[in-house]
Amino acid sequence: MQRELCGTFSKKKHGGDMRGAKEKSAGAKDWCGEGVRCAGIALVLFALPVLAHAQTPAAGRAGGYVPDFAQIATYVFVMLGPVKILGPFATMTRGMEGKSLRRLALIGIVVSLITLVAAATIGVSTLGKWRISQGALQLAGGAIIFLVALKPILAQFSPQTPVPVEVEKKPAPLVPMKQLLRALVFPTIVTPQGLALIILIVAAYPAVEGDMALAVGAVMVLNLMIMLFARLILKTPGLGFALMIFGNVLGVLQVALGVQFIIGALRVSGILPPLG
């Protein structure tokens, strides 16, 4: 009798463990599948304008220096890339369910793409109506990129107030989804220097709009994947420290890029002599 009871209990326990493992496996598959679907949707959303622009010939390319796709992609990655998104996104989604996290990430990317397209269209149109010169536009864009990139670098040298351990362990307060979405889109994904860069390049070099659209679309898909796997990335030993170093390098590159735009604006305006 005792053996039968022990056998029955063992079977029930084993069956419960198997069901739990199957549920976890199914949940992981659903999570990965939804992540892939989110990335696919974001890619399709931005691929449509890129394909439409590809039908337009690039005959209007102005003479002189024109950035190629590799340079544009590098600029966009530095200004709008995922390194600056990982930490803030993990903080604002702490304690959030996986389904809500994925929904926030996908909607944030879609709204960010719409915001970038609208800002570029309105910005370029307004510049033409106001008859702002290329030198003035380049100088303003360089100043924005320089000042915004310099702020986090200087903040590292300011005294830091230690946070008590009991405060760090407290769960994040519940924040409405609309407020989280607003904070995620601007200025976390759509940064001021990113907006300045897109308006500057599209206004100065209209023939590279297709390259800009493709670069922004690729970076946004990368941003989406980083947000979907943010918790897994931050749990990887040593990866957070490596990303912090990489972020500091990108910050220095942004400062240098801002200075380069300012020098180029001074050359275009005739204040500095042209090269060569």
N, C-alpha and C positions, 0 to 999 in steps of 0.2 A: 504493500500500500504506500509505504513511504517512498519507494523507488518510483512508483507511478506519479505521485505528486511532484517529486523532484523533476521527473522527465517532462511533465506537463508545464511546470514553471519555466524550465529551460527552453522549451519550445516557444512559449509565449514571449520570453525575453529576447530570444534570437529573432523571432518574427518581428517584434517591435523595433529591434535594432536595424533589421533589414528595411523595414518601412521607412524609418528615419533616414537611413542612408539614401534610399531611393528618392525621398522628398527633397533632400539636400541636393542630390544630383540633378533632379528636375528643375529645382530653383536656379541652380548655377547655369544650366542650359538655357533657361528662359532669360536669365540676366544677360548672358553673352549674346543670345539671339536678338534681344531688344537693343543692345548696344550696337550691334552690326546694322540693324535696321535704322537706328538713329543716324549713324554715320552715312549710310546710303542715302537717306532722305536729304541730309545737309549737302552732300555732294551733288545730288541731282538738282537741288534748288539753285545752286550756284553754277552748275554746268550749263544750264539753259541760256543765260545771257552770254556766257563765254562762247558757246557754239553759234549763237546769233551774231556775235561780233566777229567771229572768224570768217563770215561771209563778206565782211567789209574789207576792201583792199587797203593796204598800208601805204598808199602813194602820197599821203599828206605828211610824211615824215619830214621834219625840218632839217636843214643842214646843221653841221656841227655835232656836238656831243649829244648822244641819245642813249639813255641807260638800256642795257639789254635785260633779258628775262632773269638771268642769274642775279644781277644787281638788284632788280626790283624785288625778287623773291627774298633776297637777304634783308633788304630794308623792311619789308613787310613782316618777316619773321622776328626781327629785332623789335619792331614797334608793337606788333599785335600778336606775338607768339605766345606759346603756352606756359613759359617759365614764370611769368608774372601772374598767371591765373591760378596755378596749382594751390598755393598757400591760401589766398583769400577764399577760393571756392571750397576748400576743405574746412575752413573755419565757419563759413556761413551755412554749410550743410551738415555740421556736426550733430549727430543724433537723428538725422533725417532718414526716413525709410528709403530703400533702394529705388522703388518705383517713383517716388516724388523727386529724388535726386536726378534720375534720368530724365524725367519730364522737365525739370528746371534747366538742365544742361541743354536739351534739344531746343526748347523755346528760347533760351538765351542766345543760342547760335543763330537761330532764324531771325530773331529781332535785331541782332547785331548786324547781320547781313543787310537787312532792310535799312537799318540806320546808316550804314556805310554808303550804300548806293544813293540814298536820299541826300546825305551830306555832300557827297561828291558832285551830284547833279546840281543841287542848289548852290553849292560853293562856286563851282566853275561858272554857272550862269550869272551869279551875282558879280563875280570878278569882271566878267565881260561887260556888264552894264555899268559898273563903276569905273571902268577903264583903268584898272590897277595894272601897273607894269609888272613884267616878269621879275625884275630886280626887287621891287617892293614885296611881291609875293614870296620870293625865295628868302628874303631877309626875315619876314615875319614867320615863315615856317621854320627857318633855322633857329630863330630865337625861341619859339615854343618848344621845339625838340630839345634844345640845349638846356633851357630852364627846368623843364619837367624831368629830364633825365638826371640833372644835377642834384635835384632835391633828395631822392633816396640815397644817393651816395654820401651827401653831407650829413644826412640823418644818422648814419652809422657812427659818426664821431660825436654825437650829442649824448649826454648822460642818460642812461636807461633806468627807469624806475622798476625795481624787481617786483614781480607779481607773486603774491602769496600762493603757496601750494594749494590751500583749500579753495582759493578762487579759481585756479586752473582746473580743478577737478569738478567744479560745478557744471551741470549740463547747460548747453546753450539755450538762451530764452527762445520761446516760440515767436517767430517773425512771420507776418503775412507773406504769402507767395509773391504778391505784386511788389512788395518792398524788396524782397530778395532779388526778384527779376530786375528791378530797376538798378540795384547796386551791382548786380552781375554784369549787366549790359554796359553801363557807363558808371565809373571809368575802368572797370576790371577788364572786360573784353575790348570794348571800343575806347581806346585811350586818346587823350588830346593830341599827343604827338603822332599817333596813328592817323587820326583825321587830318592833321596838318600835312603829313606825308602824302596821303592819297590825293588831297586837293592840289597840292603843289605839283606832283608828277603828272596828274591828269590834265591840269591846266597848262603846264609848260610843254608837255609832250603828248598831244592828243592821239598820236598814232600808236602809243603803247597801252591804250586802254584795255585791249585784250590780254596783254601780258599782266597788267595790274589785276584784272578780274580773275585770271587763273591763279595768280599768286595768293590773292586774298582767299579764294575758295579753298585752296590746298591748306593754307594755314588755319582756316576756320574748321576744317575737318579734323586737323591735328588737335586743335583746341578741344573739340568735342570728345575725341578719344581720350585725351588727358583728363578731362573732367569725369568721364565715365569710370575711369580706372584710378582716380585720384587717391582713394583710400588704400588701394593695393600698392600704389607707387610709394606713398609715404610710409608704409609698413616695411618696405624693403630696406635692410640695413645699409647705411652709407649713402643711399641715393639722395636723401634730402640734403645732406651736406654738399654733395656734388652739384645738385641743382642750385644751391645757394651761391657757390663759387661761379657757376656758369651764368647765373643772373647778374652777379657783379661785373663779369666780363662784358655782358650785353649792355649793362648800364654805361660803362666806359665807352663802348662803341657808339651808343646813342649820343653821348656828349660830343664825341669826335665828329659824328655825322652832322650834328647841329652846327658845329664850328665850320665844317666844310661847306654847308649850305650858306652860311653867313659870308664866308670868303667869296664863294661863287657869286652871291648877290652883289657884293662890292665890286667884283670884276665886271659883271654885267652892267652895273650903273656907271662904270668908268672911274670909280674912286681908286681902284687898284688896277695896275696894268695887267692886260691879258697874258696868259701863259704862252710861251714860245712865240 
